[in-house]
Amino acid sequence: MIPFQDSEGDTALHDAISKKRDDILSLLLDNNADICVTNNNGFNALHHAALRGNPSAMKILLTCLPRPWIVDEKKDDSYTALHLAALNNHVEVAELLVNQVGPKYHILLEDHVWFILLHKCGGEI
């Protein structure tokens, strides 16, 4: 599937996530939409779901990862999807990301993000 991007670089995946259209998101992924394509701000689909705080989209995306390490891909500013979820107080999304690959893998994240994440999750990770 060739990604069509609008003037902001958003793909149909980005739009489906923003509009909370899990049916469209699933349809796109079933037809090989690429979750790694970034918009003009450097957000791939995982980053976008984390920023928007969309746990249902994140669950769907996590079942379709082309490579397991994409969960920790960084934007140009070095933020991962987990950073974005934690910094925007999207606890459910952050928990999904941590549970996907386990907290030992994410221990490589900067200490300040772990502090924010642990604080916002009430220390229950």
C-alpha positions in Angstrom: 0.0 0.0 0.0 1.5 3.3 -1.1 0.9 5.9 1.7 -1.0 9.0 0.7 -0.1 12.0 2.9 -1.9 15.3 3.3 -0.2 18.7 3.5 0.7 18.0 7.1 2.2 14.6 6.2 -0.6 12.7 7.9 -1.6 9.3 6.4 -5.0 7.6 6.7 -3.7 5.8 9.7 -3.0 9.2 11.5 -6.5 10.3 10.6 -8.2 7.1 11.8 -6.3 7.4 15.1 -7.3 11.0 15.6 -11.0 10.3 14.7 -11.0 7.2 16.9 -12.1 5.1 14.0 -10.9 1.7 15.0 -12.8 0.1 12.2 -10.9 2.1 9.6 -7.6 1.6 11.4 -8.1 -2.2 11.3 -9.1 -2.1 7.6 -6.0 -0.1 6.7 -3.7 -2.4 8.7 -5.4 -5.5 7.2 -4.4 -4.0 3.8 -0.7 -3.5 4.8 -0.7 0.2 5.7 2.7 1.1 7.0 2.7 2.2 10.7 6.3 3.5 10.3 5.4 6.4 7.9 5.9 9.7 9.7 4.1 12.9 9.3 5.8 16.3 9.0 6.2 16.4 12.8 8.0 13.0 12.8 5.1 11.1 14.3 4.6 7.5 13.1 1.3 5.8 14.0 2.4 4.7 17.4 3.7 8.2 18.3 0.4 9.6 17.1 -1.8 7.2 19.2 0.4 7.9 22.2 0.1 11.7 21.8 -3.6 11.5 21.3 -4.1 9.1 24.2 -6.0 6.6 22.2 -5.7 3.2 24.0 -8.0 1.3 21.6 -5.9 2.4 18.6 -2.7 1.5 20.5 -4.0 -2.0 21.2 -4.7 -2.5 17.5 -1.3 -1.1 16.4 0.6 -3.2 18.9 -0.9 -6.4 17.4 0.5 -5.4 14.0 4.1 -4.4 14.6 6.3 -5.1 11.6 9.3 -5.2 14.0 9.1 -5.4 17.8 11.6 -2.6 18.4 9.4 -0.1 16.5 7.8 0.5 20.0 11.0 2.4 20.9 11.6 4.3 17.7 12.4 7.9 18.5 11.2 11.0 16.8 13.7 13.7 15.8 13.4 15.1 19.3 14.4 11.7 20.8 10.9 11.1 22.2 9.4 7.6 21.9 5.7 6.7 22.0 6.2 5.9 25.7 7.7 9.4 26.3 4.7 11.0 24.6 2.2 9.0 26.6 3.9 9.7 29.9 4.4 13.4 29.3 0.8 13.8 28.3 -0.6 11.8 31.2 -2.0 9.1 29.0 -1.5 6.4 31.6 -3.5 3.6 29.9 -1.5 4.0 26.7 1.8 4.1 28.6 0.8 0.9 30.4 0.1 -0.8 27.1 3.5 0.2 25.8 5.3 -1.0 28.9 3.4 -4.3 28.9 4.2 -4.8 25.2 7.9 -5.3 25.6 8.3 -5.3 29.4 9.7 -2.7 31.8 13.2 -4.1 31.6 13.5 -3.1 28.0 12.2 0.4 28.7 14.7 0.9 31.6 16.9 2.4 28.9 14.7 5.4 28.8 15.8 8.6 30.5 15.4 8.7 34.3 13.1 11.7 34.2 10.6 10.0 31.9 10.5 7.0 34.3 9.9 9.3 37.2 7.0 11.0 35.3 5.6 7.7 34.3 5.8 6.1 37.7 4.4 9.3 39.4 1.4 9.4 37.0 0.8 5.7 37.3 0.9 6.0 41.1 4.0 3.8 41.2 2.0 0.8 39.9 4.2 -0.3 37.0 
